[in-house]
Amino acid sequence: MSMAPGDKEKKLGVGEKIAFGLGNMNNLLMNNILNVLLNPIYNIALGVSPALIGYAAAIPRLWDAVSDPLVGFLSDNFRSRWGRRKPFMLIGAIISALSLMAIWWVPSFWGEQSMFFYLVVMSLIFYTGNTFFLVPYGGLGLALSDDYHERTNLFAYKAVVDALGGFLLPWIYWLTTRSCFENTLQGARVLGFGMGLWILVFTVIPIAFCRERYDAKVARQEKIPLWRSIRETVQNKPFLLLTFAVTLMFFGFYASSAICSYLNIFYIFNGVEKEASVYVGLSGTLWKISSLVSLPIVVFISRKLEKRTVFLIAMILAFSGSISSWWCINPNYPALQLIPSVLNGPGISCVLMLCESMLADVCDLDEVANGSRREAMFSAIYGWFSKVGLTLALALSGLLLVWCGFDIALGAAQTAGTILAMRILAAVVPASGMFVAIVLIAFYPLNERRMQEVRKTLNSRDEQDS
């Protein structure tokens, strides 16, 4: 495809794409660090009930239902010499960094209920700070380029950071157990300062090196009332198709996660956790490696095929990985369980990368229909659905184990019927979510020709307004 006049100016510099991608390190830390450390620190080190820890982890997610769209609304309507996104990102990073440090400094002599309430309050502050960073950061990325293919290239950089950062997160708990610390609580307190610094560094980079687009256009547009902004966002058909597809994909995948984990421990390795953990580590590593290898291939193919087509190919690859677990979860050949990760990694990683590129296209379509830019609201609603899907999936995962008849007291001596039910659900539940997602994306209407028409309309409006 030949480059049209002016396309060169639409390309982002490599430095700007790297800077934006590095901001995703905060996304990784903010969304995962409490899942990694809460139980080891608050349950094992401090003795707080796992049930109370679960409540403390769930309550902030309920608050997200309010805070995500509210911050999206505030950021979209904010006007300042520093732009719409960066002031919120900086404030959010400071709140997140300080509260993350504070979470581990709960007085160890307090009672269980006091520790629980402290964790709830600190977690609410932490996740509020996360929202102030992540929602505007998402809006910033959706507006960095107006080029159909360059958007995919931009989010590929973000996906690479996601894969690389994924290698680091599993080692954070390991670091808290080092002999240089008196105990894991002290380790978490010391590392908390490092993680706070991590948040601040990976906030300053995109703020310093990424330029917000559409400043002049946004300065002229009217401020959009909150409920109208939410209503117009959820009435966007392509947006709903993308959002529901990704939500269902994650719902099915995480709803079966506990079943797969227990099959690995109690079916493949007869309850020997030490041996099972090796394959957990190998599975995660191969997931990230296969994702990294696939990303440049997907970027190349997406320039030849429509984004929707490549999205469907990636989803079918992940679907194949889920179905393959029926044959690959086999106690006679433990290494076979690595095959689904090799298929799921590229499939799911590429789906997420393409989805963000397609969301940027949706924002252009929305501007044609409604005459305004609201990238942060699209980012907020998309993120909210993903969080709700994940929360419901994790809750369902335990219920599915109960439905299968799994009894922890039996260990590796589960009944044949229980093992069969678990194997069926391990394959069927994620595959079902992905199948419905494939059907939804088959109806996604935006392609390169349509987006060229949209861009032509927007450019014509800009010329008339200037």
N, C-alpha and C positions, 0 to 999 in steps of 0.2 A: 504494500500500500504506500503510495507516494505521500510525502508530507505536504500538507496544505500550507499556503502562505501564513506566516505568523505562528505556526505550530511550535517552532523552536522556542519562542518566548514562553510557551505554556509548559515546557519541560521544567521539572524541578532539578536543582543541583543535587549531586550525590550527597553533599554535606547536609543539606536540609532534610533529605530523606532519612539519612542516618540519625540525625538529631531527633526527628519525630519518632523513628523506630525505637530509639533508646528510652523515650518516655514510657514505652510499654513495659519497661522493667518495673515501674511503679504499679502498673496494672497487675502484674504477676505477684508482687509482694503484697499489695493491699488485699487482693482477693483470696490469697492462699495462706498467708503467714499464721493467722489464728487457727486455721484448720490443722496446720502442722504442729503448733506448739501448745495449744490450749490444754489438751488432755495430758500430755507429758508433764506440764508444769503445774496446772491447777488440780489435776486429779492425782497423779503419781507423786509429785513433789509436795503438794500442799494438802491433799486429802479431800478436796471438794468432790461431791458426788458427780459422776458422769451425767446423770439426768439434769442436774442444775447447770452444768457446763453446756449441755445441749440447749436448755432454755436460754441461757445467756447468749449463745450463738444465733438462735432463731429470732430473738426480739429485734435486733437491729435490722434484720431483713424485712420485718414488717414496717419499720420506719422508712426503709428504702422506697416503699410504695408511695410515700409522701415526698420524701426529699429528692428523689431522682427527677421527677417532672418539675418540681419547684425550682431546683437549681438550673435545669434546662431552660425554663421560662425566664429566670433572672439573667442568665448568661446571654440568651438570644436578644433580650431587650436592653442589655447594658451598653452604655456608650462612654468611652473614655479615650484619652490620648494613648493608652496602652492596649486598646482593643477590647473585644468582648470576652475573650477566653483567658488571657494570661493572668489578670488580677485574681480571678477565681482559682486558677491552678495554683498560684503561689500561696494564697490563703489556705487552700485545702491541704497543700503539702505540709505547711507549718503545723496545722492542727493534727494531721495524721502522724507526723514525726513525733511530736511531743506526747500525744496520747499513746502511741505504740510503745514508747519508752516507759510511760507511766503504768501500763497494764501489768508489767512484771514486777513493779515495786509495791505490790500489795503487802501490807505488814503480815508476816508469816504467823504472828501470834494471834491474829484475829480468828473468830469463829467462822464456821462454814457459811452461815447466812450472810455475815458481813462481807466475806470475800466474794460471795455471789453477787451481792448488790454493787460492790465496787467494780466487779468485772462487767456487769450490765452497763453501768454508767460510763466506764472507760471505753467499752466497745461501741456504745452509741456515739460517743464523741469521735472515736476513731473512724467509724464508718461514715459519719457525717463529713469528716474531712476528706475521706476517700471520694465521696460523691462530688464535693466541691472541686476536686482535681479531675476525676475520671470523666464526668459528663462534659465539661468544657474541653477537655483533651480530646474526647471523641468528636465533638463538634469542630474543633480545630482541624483534625485530620480529614473530615468530610469536605472541608472547604479549601484544602491546600492546592488542589489542582482542578481545572475544569476540562482536562483532557481525558477522553474515554479510556484510553489504554494506560496513560500515565497513572491513573488512580490505582489500577491493579499493581503496577510497579511499586508505587508508594507503600501499599499495604503488604507487599511482599517483604519489604525491609522490616516492617513491624512484626511479621510472622517469623522472620529469622531471629529477631531478638526474643520472641516468645519461645522459640525452640531452644536457643542458647540458655536463656534464663531458666528454662525447665530443668536443665542439668544441675543448677545450683540449689534450688529450693529443697530438694530432699536431704541435703547435707546440713541444713541449718540446725535441725535437732541434734545431729551427730556432733556439731561444734559445741553445743551446750553441755555435752557429756565429757569434754576433754578434762584431763587430770589437772590442768592448770586452774580449774575452777573448784571451789569447795564442794559444790553440788550443782545440779542442773538449774536450780532457781538462780543461783549467782551467775551461771553461764548465760541464762536468758536475760538477766539484768544488764550484763556487760554487752552482750550482742545487741540488746535493744538500742543502745547508743549507735552502734554501727548501722543498724537497720534504719534508724531515724536519719542518719547521714545519707544513707542510700536513697531514701525518699527525696531529700532536698537536692542531691546532686542530679538525679534523673528528672527533676522538675526544672532546674535551672537550664539544662541543656536544650530542651525544646523551646522554652521561653526565649532563650538568647538567640537561637539560630533558625527558628521557624517564623515566617512572616504570615500574619493573618490576612486573608483575602477579603474582598468585598467591603472594605471599610467605608468607602465613599457611598456605595449603594445602600449599606445598612444605615448610614447616617441619615438618609432621606426617607427610609421606610418607617411607617407608623409602628408604635409599640403594640404588640399583639397580646390581648387579654389571655390569661392563663387557660381558662376553660375552652376558649375558641382555639387556642394553639393545640391543646390536647385533642380536641374534637377533629380538627382538620388533619392532624397527624395520623390518627387511627382510622380515618376515612380514606387514606391513600392505599389503594388496592395493591400495587407492587410492594409497598412497605409491609403490609400485613402478610403477603405471601412469603416474603423473605423471613420476617420475624417468626412466624409460626413454624416455618420449615426448620430453622435453626433451633428453636425451642423444643420442638418434637424430637429432633436428632439428639439433643443433650438429655432430654427427659428419658428416652429409651436407654441411652447409654449408661446414665448414672443410676437409673432404677435397677439395673442388673448388676451394678458394680459390686455390691456386697455378695451377691450369689457367686460371681466369678471368683472373688477373693476366697470365699469359703470352700469352693470346689478345689481351688489350688491347694489350700492347706489340708483339708480333711478327706479329699477324694484322691488327688494325685499324690500327695506326700504323707498320707496317713497321719495327719496331725502334727508332723514335724515342722514347726514354724521356721526353724533356722534354715532348712533346705528350701522351703517355699519362698522365703524372703529373697533368696538369691534370684529366683525367677521373676519376682516382683521388680527387683532392680533392673534385671536384664530387659524385661518387657518395657519399662519406662525409658530406658536408654535407647533401645531399638526404635521405639515410637518417635523419639526426638531425632535420631539419625535419619530415619526414613523420611521424616517431615522435611528436614533440611535439604536432603537430596532432591526431593520432589518439587520444592518451591520454584527454582529457576526453570524447571521443565514446564510447570503450569503457567508461569508468566509468559514463556515463549509460545505455548499452545494458545493461550488466551488472545494473542495478537492475530492468530490465524482463524480461530473459531469464536463464536459468540460466548460471552461470559456465562450465559445460562447453560449452554452446551457443556462447557468445562465444569461448571457447578454440578451438573447432572452426572458427569463422568466421575467426579470426585466422590459424590454421594453414593454412586453404585459401587465404587471401590470400598467405601466404608461399610456398605450393606453386605458386601461379600465377606469382609472381615468378621462381621457379626455372625453371619450364617456359618462360617467356617469353624466357629467355636464348638459346634456339635461334634465335629470330627477331631478337633485339635485339643480338646480337654480330655486327655487320655493318660491314665496312670502308667501305661506301658511305654509311652513315649513322651515324657514331660516336656521336652524341648518344642514339641508341636504347638504348645500354647503360646509361643512367641509369634507364630504366623499371624494371628488376628491383629497384633500390635503393629506389625509391619504393613498391614493393609489399612488399618484404622488411622494410623498416624498421618500418612499423606492425605487420606480422604478427608478427615475432619479438619486438619490444619488448612488445607486448600479451600475447603468450604468456607471457613471463617474469613480467610483472606479475601476471597471473591465476594463474600457477602458484604464486607465493608466497602469494597469498590462499587458494588451495586447500590448500596445505600447512598453513596455520594451522587450517583445518577438519579436516585429517587428524590434527593433534595433539589436538583435542578428541575425535575418534573413538577415538584411542589411549588417552586417559584413561578413557573409558568401558570399554574392553576390558581395560586393564591397571592402572587405578587410579593412574597417576602421570603427571607432566608431564615430558617429555624433549624440549623444543623444540630444544635445541642438538644433540642426537644426530641428529634428523631433518635439521637444517641441515647437519651435517657429512657425513652419508651422501649426501645430495642433492648437495652440493658436490663430494664425492669422485667420484661417478659422472660428473659434468659434466667434471671435470678429466681423468679417464681417457679419456673420449670425445674431448675436445679433443686430448689428447696423441696418441692413436692416429690421429686424423684428420689431424693435421699430419704424422705419419710416413707415412701412406698417400698424402698429397697428392704427395709426391715420387715415390713408386713408380708412381702413376698417370701422371705425366708420362713416366716411363721406358717404361711399358707402351704409351703412345701413340706412342712412337718419337721423342719430342722430343730434338733435338740442339742444344745451345746454340751449337756451332760454326757451325751453319747460319744462325743469326740469323733474319731474316725469310724465309729461303728454305726453310722446312720443307716436307715433301712434302704433297701434297693429302690423302693418307690420314691423316697425322698430324693435320692441322688438322681433318679430319672427325671423327676419334676424340676429339679434345679438345673439339670443340663438342658432341658427343653426351654425353660425360661431364659437361661443365659444366652441362648441363640435367638429366640423368638421376640423377646421384649425389645432389645435394641434394633433388631431388623425391622420390626413393625413400625417403630418411630421413624426410622430412615425411609421406609417404603412410602409412608404417608408424606414425608418431606419431599421425596422425589416427585410424587404426584402433584403437590402444590407448585413446585418450581417449574413443572412442565407447562403451567399456565402463566408463568411470569412474562409480562408483555414487552419489556424494554430490551431493545437490541441496539446495535451500533447505528443503524440507519435512523431509528426513532430518536436516539439521543443527539444525532447530528441535527435533526429538525428542531429539537428542543434548544440546543445551543444556538442555532441560527435565530430563533425567536428571541432568546434572551439577549443576544448581541444586538439585535435590531432595537430592542427596548432601551438598552444602555445607550445606544447612539442617539436615540430620540431624547433621552433624559439629560444627556451631557450638553 
